């Protein structure tokens, strides 16, 4: 039996999917609010750039735990309770940052933020799509993806502007976030529930296995996704440090805008990928990502903020193209009875890409300095994207009828 409500007509469903998307934006926005503030926390609490990457990485750990343990819980208890739980965790994260007196509160805030994002990523995406009128279902899929990345991009922009031009730079933004969370919780509470049949969720880790017949396809998609998400991880953790220490720009609003530009470009790349199809957008995204890494590397070498922004836009576009194609390829080519399992495996790998390479950058910063660490990072991501491009060409050549 289909667990989604089928008795809600298009007129009734006109506003809920838009409201769910707005709540999704607020939830994801909270996860990246600290991005332009890390330099202030460094001065306030006296920790290193390496510790910034560790603080960021525990966020990804929270996301992965939530995906593995609770990724499908909304199928059993309903969409609204899980979305509300994600907003509560987001609010608690904001409270941790609001009351922060040192590293313990920052770590706690990031873990709670990761758990919030892990709950919201799948549940809110499905909620937006299920609440959309049938004629808007395809647009709702793009809206859900845009809400996810748009929220991630708006976080640094909002925090940077408030920290630079408003009082209490480490406090006000989280007060604003708490207000937005409260309003979003009220909105979610008013949404219709799309899960009709409730049951007790299994409390066990989700299996992450890839069927043998699609491992080659999965590997190529995962490599492309890994390279793109590593880039997002860089721009949501240490890019403000690059902006201030390498490019010589101390304005926090600029640092937030640079991070925002990556996510805005990613949304544009995904919209373009929808038109191009995965056959062209997956290799095309890898090629564009290589070009973006080259621009970022040159910007670090010659200390050019303009080139850094250009590289961010190019890399974000490549990430959006390859990410959209990777998810589509994996979902379309997975056996129906393994689709959720394979898709979850892909997302776990992508969230690992948010943390592991960034920690590597932090460690390299200690060993060889910030500029050299950035150059090594861009070179590694470019090589991974190039290797993925070559693998895709080989798979295409091996395809039947070629």
N, C-alpha and C positions, 0 to 999 in steps of 0.2 A: 504493500500500500504506500502511496506517495505521502510523505510526512508533511508536505507543504500545503498550505491552505489554497484551495482552488475556488473558494466561494466568495472571493473579494473581487468586485468588478473594477474595470480600469479607472472609473471615476474616483472610487475610494482609494485607489493606489497611486493617485497623482502626486500627492505630497510626501508620503512616507519614505519613498526611496531617496528623495532629495534630502530629507531630514536625517536619514541614516547616514548618507554620505557626509553631511556636515559634522555629525558626531564622530565619524571615522577620521575626518580631518583634524578635529580637536585632539582625539586620542593620540594620533601619530605626531602631531605638532609638539605635544609634551615630551616626546622621546628625544627630540633634538634641540630643545631650548638651551641646554648647557653649552652647546658647541662654541659660540663666540665668547663664552664666559670663563673658559678654562684658564686663560691667561690671568684673569682677575683672581681666580681661586689659587693659582700658583703663587701669586704675590701674597695673597691673604694667608695661605696655609703653608707655604714654603716647600712645595714638592717639585719634582723634575718633569721635563717633557715626556720622559719614559712613563712616569706614573699617570700622565694624562691618557696615554694609550691603554694602560691597564684599566683605568676607570671606565674608559669607553668600552673595552672588551667585555667587562662583566655584564654590560647591557646585552650583548649578543648571546652570552651564556644564558641569561634570563629568557630571551626569545626562544632559544633552542629547547630549554627545559619545558616551556609552555607548549611549544609545538609537539614535542614528543609525548608529553603526559596529557595534555588537554586540547590538542588540536581538533579533535572530533567531538568534544563534549557537548557542543551546542546542538548536535544531531539528536542528543538524548534528552537534554533538559530545556532546550529552547534557545533561540537567538538572543532575545532580550536579556535574560539573566546573565549571559556571558558578556554581552556588550556592556551591561551595567557593571559587572565585575572588572572589566578592563578599565572603565572610567574611574572606578574606585581606586584601583591600583595606580592609575595615572595621578589621581589627586594625592594619594599617599606619597608618591614620588616627589611631587611638587612641595609637599610639606617637609620632606627630608631636606631638600635643597633650601627651602625657606628658613629652616632652623639650623642649617649646617654650621658646625663649629670645627670641623676637621674632616679627615678622610673617611672615617666610619659612616658619617651621614651621606657623603657623596657616593660611596659604594652602595649603601642601602638604597639610595634614590635611583641609581642606575639599574640595580637588580629589579626593583619594583617596576621601573619603566620598561625593562625588557620583558617581564612577565605580562605587563599590560599590552605591549605590542604583539607578543606571541598569541595572546588570546584574541586580539582584535583583528589581526591580519587575515585569517581565514574566515572568522565568523562575520565580521563586518562586510567583507567582500561578498559573501554569500547572501547576507541580509539585503544589501543594496540591490543585488540582482533579483532576488525573490520578490521584493516589494515593488519592483518596477512593472508598469503595464507591459503586456506582451509585446506591443509594438515598439517599446523602448528597451527591450531586453539587451540587445546588442550594444546600444549606447550606454546602458547601465553598467555593462562590463568595463567599458573604457572609463566611465565615471568612477567606478570603484577603484580601479588602478590609479587614476588621477588623484583621487582623494587620499590614497595611501602615500604616494610620492609627493603630492602637493602639501600634505600635512608635514611630512618630513622636511620639505624645503622651507615651509613657512616658519618652522620653529627657530632656526638660526636667524632668519630675517627679523622676526618679531623681537627676539632677545637682543640682537645687535642694536636695533634702533632704540629700544627702551634703555638699554645699558649705556648707550652713548649720549642720548639726549634727554633722558628723564632721571629723576632722583632715585636713590637706592638701587644701584645697578644689579646687585645680587639678590634683591628682594622683590621689587615691583613686578618683574616679569612673571614670577611664580604666583603672586597674588592674582594677576590678570588670568593666568592659566587656571587657577582654582575657580574663578568665576565662570570661565568658559566651560570647565568640566561640570560644574553644577548645572548650568543651563543645558548642556548636552545630556546629562543624566535625566533631567526632566523631559527632554524631547524623546529620548529612547524609551522612557517609561510609558509614553503615550503611543508608541508605535504598535501596530498590530503584530501579533506573534505568527510566524509562518510555520512553526513546527507544531503539528496538531497532536501527534502521538508522543507522549513522554515515557521515558524509561530510565532506569538507573545506569549511568555510564560505567564502562569497565575501567577500573583504576589500574592500568598497566601501561608501560611504555608502548608507543606505536611502533610497529615493525617497519624497518626501512630496508626493503629488498627490491632489487631491480630484476625483472625477468630476463633470462639469458638472451632471448631473441631481440631485445632492444637495447642491450648494454652499450653497443657501439654508438647508437644515436644518443643515448643518455649521456655518455661520456663527453661527446662533442658539445651538447647543450650545457652540461655542467661546467665544462671548461670556459665557455663563453660567459656564462652567468657568474662564475667565480671571478674572472677578470673584471667584469663590470661592477660587481658588488665590492670588490677590493677598492676600486676607485671611489665608490660612495663612502666606504669606511674612512678613507683618507680625508675626504672633504668634510666629514662630520666629526673628525677628531682633531687632527693636527694641522689642517689647512689654515686656521686662524694664526697659528704659530708661524707658518710659512709667510703669511701675509705681513705679520708684524716684524719678524726677525730677518727674513730674507728679502722681502719686497719693500720693507721700510714703511709700511702703512699701519698706523696705530689706531685708526678709527674702527671701533667695534661694529658699527653699522656696515662698513665696507666688508669686514670679515664675514658678517652674516650674509650679506648679499652675494659674496663669492660662493658660499655653500649653497645658497638658494638657487643660484644659476645652474648648478649641476642637476638639481632635481627638476627645475623647470625645463631644462633641455631634455631630460630623460622622458618627461611626459610628452614632449613634442616628438621625440624619437619613437615612443610607443604608438602614438597616433599615426605616424608615418609608416611604422611597421605593420599596422592593421591594413593599410592600403597596399603595401608592397607584397605582403605574404611572407611566411617564414623562409621559403626557398631563397629569397633575395635578402631579407632583412637580417638573417642570422650571420652569413658571411659578410654582408655589408656593414653590420654593426661592429664586427671584429676589426674590419679595415678602418672604420671611422675611429674606433677606440685607439688603435695604434697611432693615428694622426693626432688625436688628442693628447696622448702620452708624450709624443714628440714636442708638441707646443708647450706642455707643462714643464718638460725637462729644460727646454730653451729658456723659459721664463725664470726658472730657478738659477740657471747658469748665468744669466745676464741681469737678474733682479728686475724683471719687467712685470708689473702688476697687470698691465693691459694684456700681455701674452698669457698670464695665468688665467685671467677671466676667459680669454678666447679658448684656451686649452680646456677649461672647465666645461664650457658650452659644447665644444666638439666631443669631449669624452662623455659627457652626459647624454648627448644624442646617440653616440655609439652604444652606450650602456642600455638606453631605452630600446633601441632597435634589437639588440641581441637578447635582452631580457624578455621582451614580448615574444620574440620568436622561439626562445628556449622553452618557455612555459607552454606555448601553443604546440610545439613539436612533441614535447613530452606527454601532454594530456591527450593529444590526438592519436599518438602511436602506442600508448600504453594499453594493455588488455583491460577491459572494463572492470574486471574484478580486482585489478591491482592499481587502478588509476590514482586513488587517493594516496596510497602507500608510496608510489613512485613520485608523485608530485611533492609529497612531504619530504622525501629524500632529497629532491632537488632544492627545496627551500632551506633545509638544514645545511646543505653544502654552501648555499649562498650566504647564509648568516655566519657560517664559519669564516667565509671570505671577508666579512665585515670586521672580524676581530684578529685572526691570526696574522695576516700581512701587516696590519696596523701595529700590532705589538712588535713585529719585526722592525718596522720603521723606528719605533721608540728605542729598541735596543741598538739599532744602527746609529741613532742620533748620539747616544752615549759614546759609541766607539769611534765614529768618523765625523760627527757633526751633522747639523740639520740639513744643510744644502746637499751634502753628499748622500745622506740617507734618502732624501727625496729623489735624487737622480737615480739611485739604485732601484728604488721602488718603481719609478716610471719605466725603467728599462725592463724590469721583471714582468710587469703587467703587459707591456708591449710585446715581449717575447711570448707570453702565454696566449695573448690574442692572436698573434701571428701563427703560432703552432696550431691553434684552433682553426684558423682560416685554412691552413694547409690540410688539416685532417678532414675538414668539410669537403674540400676539393677532391680528396682521395675517396671519400665515401660516395660522392657524386659520380666519380668515374667508375666505381664498382657497382653502381645501381643497375638493375636489369634494364636492358634496352639502350644502354649508353655505349 
